Amino acid sequence: MKKREKQINERLTQMPRQYRKTYQRAAAGSASPRMAIKAFCQECVGWQREEIKNCTGTACPLFLYRPYQSSSSKRTESSREALCASTGDKLSEKAL
């Protein structure tokens, strides 16, 4: 078994069963970008959906794309401003 396959299988045994299908599809490259981001965020916060919603990792490149946000808060001007303030960057409208 290849090293990557071994690592994936090890992670699968450590995660809650309900998240395995999403993770497997993302790891295999057959997931949509949205599903791959969801799998990444789920693993990042220890499989706690509410923690994804309340993520404080504003410097993460996936922060604005994370799942479980209310539709009114997705990629709003205030989200952009918060991200710029937390990173010290001046992001263009095109970059987001």
Secondary structure, 3 states (H helix, E strand, C coil): CCHHHHHHHHHHHHCCHHHHHHHHHHHHCCCCHHHHHHHHHHHHCCCCHHHHHCCCCCCCCCHHHCCCCCCCCCCCHHHHHHHHHHHCCCCCCCCC
